[in-house]
Amino acid sequence: MEKNVKSIATINPLSDLISDDIYSLLNSKGLINEKSVRDYSIRKRFQELKAQDISASDAIERIRVDHPYLQFDTIRKIVYQLK
């Protein structure tokens, strides 16, 4: 059971950018900004939903299911912020 907890904790949300080993190393050193990773994941999910011809407001509502602690406007700001 302890093995499953560890594997869940080491999931790499940036796997399209960096390897799992590098993510684990950076995370173990406290060098991962969790808010930035969350925002990146939200923007990525938004683009995936838009590619499926889902409206922006529906995409944001679907993202809110995974992040219920965020307001609609907060997610809107995240997905539309300038890079």
C-alpha positions as a printed Julia matrix, in Angstrom:
83×3 Matrix{Float64}:
   0.0    0.0     0.0
   2.84   2.39    0.8
   4.22   1.84   -2.69
   1.02   3.23   -4.27
   1.18   6.37   -2.15
   4.74   7.01   -3.32
   3.86   6.51   -7.0
   0.94   8.94   -6.72
   3.19  11.55   -5.1
   5.79  11.33   -7.86
   3.51  11.73  -10.89
   5.19  14.12  -13.31
   2.69  16.72  -14.56
   5.44  18.15  -16.77
   6.23  14.9   -18.58
   5.92  16.63  -21.95
   8.72  19.03  -20.89
  11.07  17.12  -18.58
  11.79  13.52  -17.69
  10.34  11.85  -14.61
  13.82  11.57  -13.07
  14.51  15.28  -13.44
  11.06  16.17  -12.09
  11.61  13.91   -9.07
  15.03  15.43   -8.42
  13.76  19.01   -8.68
  10.73  18.19   -6.53
  12.87  16.5    -3.86
  15.02  19.66   -3.67
  11.96  21.9    -3.34
  12.58  23.55   -6.7
   9.13  22.95   -8.19
   6.68  25.84   -7.95
   3.39  23.97   -7.44
   1.23  26.95   -8.41
   3.07  27.37  -11.71
   2.76  23.64  -12.42
  -0.97  23.81  -11.62
  -1.43  26.8   -13.93
   0.52  25.05  -16.71
  -1.69  21.96  -16.33
  -4.83  24.11  -16.43
  -3.69  25.88  -19.61
  -2.81  22.56  -21.22
  -6.2   21.04  -20.3
  -7.98  24.15  -21.62
  -6.21  23.83  -24.98
  -7.11  20.12  -25.15
 -10.78  20.91  -24.52
 -10.81  23.76  -27.05
  -9.3   21.38  -29.63
 -12.41  19.21  -29.11
 -14.6   22.18  -30.12
 -15.77  22.79  -26.57
 -16.66  26.41  -25.84
 -14.35  28.41  -23.6
 -16.93  28.73  -20.83
 -17.73  24.99  -20.89
 -14.0   24.18  -20.87
 -13.5   26.41  -17.83
 -16.44  24.76  -16.05
 -14.94  21.32  -16.74
 -11.62  22.47  -15.35
 -13.43  23.73  -12.23
 -14.53  20.14  -11.55
 -10.85  19.24  -11.03
 -10.08  22.5    -9.2
 -13.27  23.39   -7.26
 -11.35  25.76   -5.0
 -10.75  28.11   -7.98
 -13.35  30.6    -9.15
 -14.42  30.76  -12.81
 -12.7   34.14  -13.24
  -9.48  32.84  -11.72
  -9.32  30.0   -14.23
 -10.19  32.42  -17.03
  -7.27  34.62  -16.0
  -4.93  31.62  -15.89
  -5.85  30.38  -19.37
  -5.74  33.82  -20.98
  -2.71  35.29  -19.23
   0.11  36.4   -21.5
   3.05  34.05  -21.6
